[in-house]
């Protein structure tokens, strides 16, 4: 009996370590140092490329709750982060080189893990396989993944922002489907009058875009989903004939059709998150917050995910994966990391923990482990496997993916503390019920 893990990023290292702890001989395949992706420079595992920050550490934040859950599950990445941390206020930031070196040593010294430095073009011969390739997977491996997933593999992430439902000010919004087709609450409409629209137009055409890496630049990414700021640059009214078209709608406050209208589409089955329809964008995150909050209904919006446009190989997980991170069509193949549609260093690492745990449980004939939906790890697993999601976009840790509290708590800090305490309590009870 043996396991294979492809990729020694954060997710792959976590998966390999969980398999090792279960006593399963594990072969970890990593193409470095023989071959590097355009973004990677170090020979070490778990290389942090874009930032040394692993986000907030306080428990009453989604990022902090995620790390607390991972620590309870013996995360190698959280342990390494705490040993290599550098001062960064309330964030858990690390010395990148020391962080990667410590994890590399941990993995290489593990007697149950054999590291194989070669590029994978076909899945290894193993009893169970975890594919933990990152968003810059090699062409050879990408071809193999494509054969497994078919048209469920995306190469470019062109995504619109997502806001929390409870942060939309319904005093300035209304629910209606265009021409009253479909359910009455399928869309939330955010109208603008002429003066508001013209101010928005001036703001968006002068907003600052994010710099793109050379490997992100690809003109055909724009063919099917032009960035809203590019569309706006083509003329003052282009947005009003595109994503902001008001036809088929009537603002109940005025009794007339709005001058311009942004539609928010439900993003998940719980209705806690809404997508800004047609607002794919490459604006800097701060600019998105500033400009998109100019819609009266979004003046106090909480952005759960900002829009992005970059290379990001990921699969259509809601169609392909179970909440255990196993492939629906082949239970012995698991996916982990950003390729599943989780977004962020620690989110990727957490998916590796779950894929490793469940791969080990599969080999032992045990039921898969799916954490309570009140935990961030459990909520992410359900989000990426939610078959009701039709416009799948990668997602990071946020409280919007968790079920709301039964009681209303107005103070945001108190509300988030209650959510975090609920999550940790439910996690502990669930794990103890399984003897873990």
C-alpha positions as MATLAB code, in Angstrom:
seq = 'XXXXXXXXXXXXXXXXXXXXXXXXXXXXXXXXXXXXXXXXXXXXXXXXXXXXXXXXXXXXXXXXXXXXXXXXXXXXXXXXXXXXXXXXXXXXXXXXXXXXXXXXXXXXXXXXXXXXXXXXXXXXXXXXXXXXXXXXXXXXXXXXXXXXXXXXXXXXXXXXXXXXXXXXXXXXXXXXXXXXXXXXXXXXXXXXXXXXXXXXXXXXXXXXXXXXXXXXXXXXXXXXXXXXXXXXXXXXXXXXXXXXXXXXXXXXXXXXXXXXXXXXXXXXXXXXXXXXXXXXXXXXXXXXXXXXXXXXXXXXXXXXXXXXXXXXXXXXXXXXXXXXXXXXXXXXXXXXXXXXXXXXXXXXXXXXXXXXXXXXXXXXXXXXXXXXXXXXXXXXXXXXXXXXXXXXXXXXXXXXXXXXXXXXXXXXXXXXXXXXXXXXXXXXXXXXXXXX';
ca = [
       0.000    0.000    0.000;
       1.441    3.384   -1.000;
       0.353    6.942   -1.640;
       1.552    9.530   -4.148;
       1.407   13.284   -3.690;
       2.146   15.525   -6.673;
       3.565   18.917   -5.757;
       5.517   20.044   -2.694;
       3.796   23.349   -2.157;
       1.950   24.068    1.080;
      -0.955   21.759    0.182;
       1.262   18.908   -0.963;
       3.433   19.048    2.150;
       0.375   19.005    4.409;
      -1.146   16.059    2.507;
       2.091   14.071    2.607;
       2.488   14.684    6.320;
      -1.065   13.525    7.114;
      -0.539   10.354    5.079;
       2.774    9.735    6.838;
       1.195   10.140   10.276;
      -1.297    7.446    9.276;
       1.656    5.108    8.673;
       1.275    5.085    4.881;
       4.461    5.086    2.732;
       4.178    8.272    0.701;
       5.994    9.358   -2.449;
       6.130   13.137   -2.858;
       6.806   14.269   -6.426;
       8.310   17.730   -6.948;
       9.828   18.934  -10.228;
      12.104   21.480   -8.542;
      15.073   21.896   -8.755;
      15.161   20.207  -12.172;
      12.434   22.515  -13.469;
      10.938   25.725  -12.103;
       7.620   27.429  -12.839;
       7.811   31.098  -13.934;
       6.995   32.217  -10.359;
       9.235   29.945   -8.280;
      12.901   30.581   -7.474;
      13.800   28.518   -4.396;
      14.618   24.814   -4.342;
      12.799   24.446   -1.018;
       9.255   23.198   -0.527;
       6.240   25.323    0.463;
       7.704   28.394   -1.238;
       5.842   31.633   -0.566;
       5.863   33.635   -3.784;
       3.703   36.741   -3.551;
       3.765   37.656    0.132;
       5.201   36.679    3.488;
       1.904   37.408    5.221;
      -0.382   34.561    6.202;
      -3.084   37.089    7.157;
      -4.672   37.845   10.509;
      -3.994   35.725   13.572;
      -6.797   36.862   15.885;
      -9.429   34.190   16.381;
     -12.370   36.484   15.564;
     -11.221   36.762   11.951;
     -11.832   34.144    9.276;
      -8.091   33.829    8.626;
      -7.387   33.424   12.340;
     -10.133   30.852   12.808;
      -8.800   28.909    9.816;
      -5.310   28.726   11.333;
      -6.723   27.653   14.725;
      -8.621   24.827   13.019;
      -5.494   23.793   11.106;
      -3.423   23.797   14.285;
      -5.944   21.433   15.909;
      -5.341   19.114   12.935;
      -1.526   19.233   13.423;
      -0.734   21.519   10.486;
       2.945   21.501    9.508;
       2.539   24.960    7.922;
       1.045   26.659   10.994;
       3.746   25.127   13.204;
       6.484   26.361   10.856;
       4.897   29.814   10.609;
       4.894   30.269   14.370;
       8.555   29.290   14.569;
       9.638   31.655   11.774;
       7.333   34.610   12.412;
       8.466   38.214   12.054;
       6.805   41.292   13.624;
       3.742   42.324   11.625;
       1.148   43.704   14.017;
      -1.910   41.471   14.111;
      -0.895   39.416   11.078;
       1.089   36.187   11.072;
       3.998   37.040    8.800;
       7.077   34.885    8.372;
      10.644   34.880    7.144;
       9.921   33.250    3.788;
      13.243   31.456    3.419;
      13.229   30.119    6.966;
       9.588   29.049    6.667;
      10.231   27.023    3.502;
      13.518   25.605    4.802;
      11.887   24.402    8.020;
       9.057   22.640    6.178;
      11.514   21.124    3.687;
      13.592   19.688    6.518;
      10.462   18.362    8.226;
       9.356   16.537    5.091;
      12.763   15.229    4.037;
      13.511   13.853    7.495;
      10.230   11.937    7.639;
      10.966    8.220    7.218;
       7.543    7.557    5.686;
       8.018   10.150    2.925;
      10.194    9.597   -0.144;
      10.856   12.711   -2.222;
      11.156   12.188   -5.968;
      12.491   15.188   -7.890;
      10.976   14.815  -11.324;
       8.228   16.323  -13.428;
       5.042   14.256  -13.467;
       3.405   13.740  -16.843;
       1.117   10.817  -15.924;
      -0.318    9.890  -12.534;
       2.064    7.641  -10.579;
       1.248    4.001   -9.875;
      -0.161    4.256   -6.360;
      -3.124    3.085   -4.293;
      -4.161    6.686   -3.744;
      -2.992    9.947   -5.342;
      -3.244   13.565   -4.197;
      -2.816   16.112   -6.998;
      -1.536   19.241   -5.263;
      -0.240   21.142   -8.281;
      -0.434   24.903   -7.971;
      -1.873   27.462  -10.389;
       1.298   27.237  -12.499;
       1.263   23.467  -13.023;
       3.592   22.265  -15.776;
       2.191   21.740  -19.262;
       2.729   17.982  -19.039;
       0.822   17.652  -15.768;
      -1.861   20.073  -16.940;
      -2.506   17.771  -19.899;
      -3.027   14.838  -17.549;
      -5.369   16.874  -15.347;
      -7.293   17.973  -18.416;
      -7.758   14.331  -19.400;
      -9.254   13.680  -15.947;
     -11.433   16.780  -15.797;
     -12.290   17.505  -19.407;
     -13.715   20.971  -19.930;
     -13.825   21.434  -16.162;
     -10.308   22.882  -16.189;
      -9.784   26.654  -16.332;
      -6.483   28.282  -17.194;
      -7.320   31.892  -16.420;
      -9.182   33.349  -13.494;
     -11.309   36.262  -14.648;
     -13.547   36.853  -11.676;
     -15.894   39.551  -10.453;
     -15.968   40.708   -6.822;
     -18.194   39.027   -4.252;
     -19.869   40.874   -1.378;
     -21.639   39.642    1.726;
     -25.415   39.718    1.434;
     -25.965   41.385    4.804;
     -23.714   44.320    3.873;
     -25.894   45.384    0.911;
     -28.045   48.356    1.909;
     -31.493   47.299    0.720;
     -32.798   50.844    1.273;
     -31.071   51.624   -2.037;
     -31.649   48.242   -3.731;
     -34.517   46.007   -4.830;
     -34.991   42.374   -5.822;
     -36.254   41.617   -9.317;
     -35.262   39.453  -12.265;
     -35.048   41.205  -15.610;
     -38.510   41.278  -17.232;
     -39.666   39.385  -14.094;
     -38.266   36.142  -15.471;
     -37.231   33.634  -12.803;
     -37.564   34.015   -9.030;
     -38.225   37.419   -7.529;
     -35.134   37.209   -5.337;
     -32.727   35.718   -7.883;
     -31.031   39.104   -8.229;
     -30.457   42.141   -6.065;
     -30.517   45.300   -8.173;
     -28.352   48.310   -7.326;
     -29.646   51.302   -9.326;
     -27.928   54.590  -10.130;
     -29.366   57.845  -11.406;
     -27.650   59.795  -14.186;
     -25.549   61.959  -11.865;
     -24.360   58.971   -9.831;
     -23.523   57.019  -12.970;
     -21.478   59.825  -14.486;
     -19.465   60.174  -11.271;
     -18.911   56.400  -11.279;
     -17.803   56.494  -14.917;
     -15.189   59.170  -14.198;
     -13.919   57.206  -11.199;
     -13.551   53.896  -13.001;
     -11.772   55.206  -16.094;
      -9.230   56.931  -13.838;
      -8.801   54.059  -11.361;
      -5.457   52.280  -11.054;
      -5.076   48.735  -12.378;
      -2.973   46.005  -10.786;
       0.354   45.150  -12.382;
       0.332   41.806  -14.168;
       3.203   39.301  -14.181;
       4.512   38.256  -17.592;
       3.008   34.782  -17.183;
      -0.400   36.346  -16.434;
      -0.564   38.345  -19.655;
      -2.794   36.672  -22.192;
      -4.965   38.641  -24.572;
      -7.526   35.913  -25.209;
      -8.529   35.953  -21.541;
     -10.441   39.120  -22.373;
     -12.478   37.704  -25.253;
     -15.305   36.299  -23.157;
     -15.017   38.505  -20.087;
     -13.692   41.974  -20.734;
     -12.600   43.883  -17.598;
     -15.238   46.430  -16.658;
     -12.651   49.234  -16.693;
     -11.645   48.337  -20.285;
     -15.283   48.368  -21.347;
     -15.769   51.754  -19.666;
     -12.785   53.197  -21.524;
     -14.557   52.602  -24.833;
     -17.209   55.201  -24.218;
     -19.360   56.866  -21.611;
     -22.413   54.685  -22.195;
     -20.804   51.316  -22.982;
     -21.423   50.035  -19.446;
     -25.104   51.019  -19.709;
     -25.419   48.764  -22.771;
     -23.466   46.002  -21.017;
     -23.322   44.914  -17.362;
     -25.149   48.038  -16.152;
     -28.037   47.894  -18.603;
     -31.302   48.837  -16.871;
     -33.729   47.327  -19.388;
     -36.476   45.077  -18.053;
     -36.272   46.579  -14.555;
     -38.315   49.073  -12.575;
     -37.093   50.763   -9.420;
     -40.009   50.561   -6.945;
     -38.803   53.753   -5.240;
     -39.277   55.834   -8.391;
     -41.627   53.690  -10.451;
     -39.274   54.117  -13.429;
     -36.419   52.296  -15.093;
     -33.040   53.220  -13.504;
     -30.482   55.163  -15.517;
     -28.002   52.366  -14.854;
     -28.266   49.189  -12.798;
     -25.813   46.699  -11.326;
     -27.194   43.231  -10.653;
     -25.915   41.073   -7.806;
     -26.350   37.340   -8.345;
     -26.599   34.814   -5.524;
     -23.241   33.040   -5.220;
     -24.101   30.165   -2.868;
     -27.107   28.120   -1.840;
     -27.297   29.828    1.576;
     -27.652   33.240   -0.067;
     -24.935   34.781    2.123;
     -22.756   35.900   -0.812;
     -23.540   37.835   -3.974;
     -21.503   38.291   -7.159;
     -21.260   41.628   -9.022;
     -22.527   40.435  -12.399;
     -20.255   41.303  -15.313;
     -17.698   43.110  -13.162;
     -14.572   41.112  -13.982;
     -11.766   43.507  -13.251;
      -8.037   43.999  -12.922;
      -8.278   47.097  -10.725;
      -6.212   47.169   -7.545;
      -8.138   45.879   -4.547;
      -8.245   49.279   -2.840;
      -9.542   50.850   -6.029;
     -12.275   48.224   -6.318;
     -13.426   49.016   -2.797;
     -13.379   52.766   -3.478;
     -15.023   52.751   -6.916;
     -17.574   49.954   -6.570;
     -18.760   51.320   -3.226;
     -20.054   54.328   -5.200;
     -23.230   52.363   -5.866;
     -25.574   53.629   -3.134;
     -26.547   50.049   -2.235;
     -22.864   49.136   -1.811;
     -21.733   52.163    0.201;
     -20.994   49.906    3.159;
     -20.330   46.663    1.264;
     -18.080   44.008    2.732;
     -15.986   42.550   -0.091;
     -15.460   38.841    0.550;
     -13.407   38.465   -2.594;
     -12.059   41.106   -4.958;
     -12.078   40.705   -8.715;
      -8.965   39.242  -10.336;
      -7.635   38.512  -13.806;
      -4.582   36.282  -13.878;
      -3.349   32.841  -14.778;
      -4.796   30.446  -12.238;
      -5.213   26.836  -13.259;
      -8.172   25.448  -11.341;
     -10.805   22.803  -11.865;
     -14.577   23.146  -11.819;
     -14.674   21.561   -8.388;
     -18.455   21.770   -7.805;
     -18.905   19.460  -10.781;
     -15.880   17.269  -10.161;
     -15.090   16.962   -6.446;
     -16.716   15.660   -3.302;
     -16.459   17.662   -0.075;
     -13.691   15.197    0.908;
     -11.616   16.600   -2.012;
     -11.866   13.247   -3.830;
     -12.737   13.034   -7.499;
     -16.374   12.011   -7.965;
     -15.438    9.836  -10.934;
     -12.506    8.105   -9.210;
     -12.513    7.905   -5.406;
      -8.792    7.119   -5.133;
      -7.755   10.447   -6.691;
      -7.806   13.588   -4.546;
      -7.063   17.211   -5.370;
      -5.647   19.834   -3.020;
      -4.430   23.423   -3.101;
      -5.372   26.313   -5.348;
      -6.214   23.944   -8.177;
      -9.403   23.063   -6.244;
     -10.572   26.678   -6.109;
      -9.507   27.543   -2.584;
      -7.595   30.808   -2.631;
      -4.752   31.786   -0.317;
      -1.703   30.168    1.237;
      -3.360   28.811    4.359;
      -6.562   27.909    2.541;
      -4.452   25.800    0.163;
      -2.621   24.211    3.072;
      -5.919   23.396    4.819;
      -7.213   21.603    1.720;
      -3.992   19.585    1.719;
      -4.660   18.541    5.321;
      -8.152   17.355    4.422;
      -7.082   15.608    1.205;
      -4.294   13.809    3.087;
      -6.558   12.805    5.960;
      -9.240   11.544    3.597;
      -6.792    9.725    1.338;
      -5.554    7.869    4.431;
      -9.126    7.134    5.520;
      -9.946    5.842    2.027;
      -7.088    3.355    2.258;
      -8.341    2.255    5.687;
     -11.914    1.807    4.472;
     -13.220    4.606    6.701;
     -15.861    7.194    5.947;
     -14.445   10.518    4.697;
     -13.836   13.384    7.079;
     -15.864   16.529    6.323;
     -15.667   19.115    9.080;
     -18.785   20.947   10.314;
     -20.022   23.700    8.011;
     -19.583   26.137   10.937;
     -15.794   25.765   10.556;
     -13.851   27.610    7.851;
     -12.261   24.373    6.605;
     -15.642   22.666    6.460;
     -17.290   25.638    4.768;
     -14.545   25.835    2.120;
     -14.897   22.106    1.416;
     -18.636   22.534    0.948;
     -18.211   25.649   -1.189;
     -15.872   23.970   -3.668;
     -18.174   20.925   -3.897;
     -21.533   22.765   -3.949;
     -23.274   21.538   -7.101;
     -25.705   24.483   -6.995;
     -22.851   26.909   -7.797;
     -23.105   27.684  -11.512;
     -20.467   30.393  -11.895;
     -17.634   28.904   -9.847;
     -14.943   31.295   -8.667;
     -12.038   30.524   -6.333;
     -12.685   31.528   -2.722;
     -10.586   32.356    0.312;
     -11.435   32.245    4.006;
     -14.209   34.636    4.990;
     -17.158   34.586    7.341;
     -19.584   34.945    4.433;
     -19.236   31.240    3.578;
     -20.254   30.236    7.127;
     -23.896   29.881    8.161;
     -25.176   32.942   10.048;
     -25.697   32.839   13.793;
     -29.250   32.046   14.958;
     -29.288   35.305   16.901;
     -28.626   38.812   15.579;
     -25.504   40.488   16.977;
     -25.106   44.059   15.747;
     -21.520   44.640   16.863;
     -19.278   43.126   14.167;
     -16.431   42.217   16.542;
     -18.804   40.473   18.950;
     -20.544   38.708   16.048;
     -17.260   37.424   14.625;
     -16.106   36.295   18.066;
     -19.322   34.309   18.486;
     -18.905   32.751   15.032;
     -15.310   31.749   15.827;
     -16.197   30.292   19.224;
     -19.046   28.315   17.642;
     -16.703   26.961   14.983;
     -14.016   25.803   17.403;
     -16.619   24.218   19.704;
     -18.237   22.327   16.830;
     -14.830   21.233   15.497;
     -13.778   19.856   18.863;
     -17.036   17.968   19.357;
     -16.856   16.512   15.851;
     -13.257   15.333   16.155;
     -13.825   13.855   19.625;
     -16.845   11.942   18.324;
     -14.445   10.254   15.895;
     -11.775    9.666   18.512;
      -9.404   12.214   16.957;
];
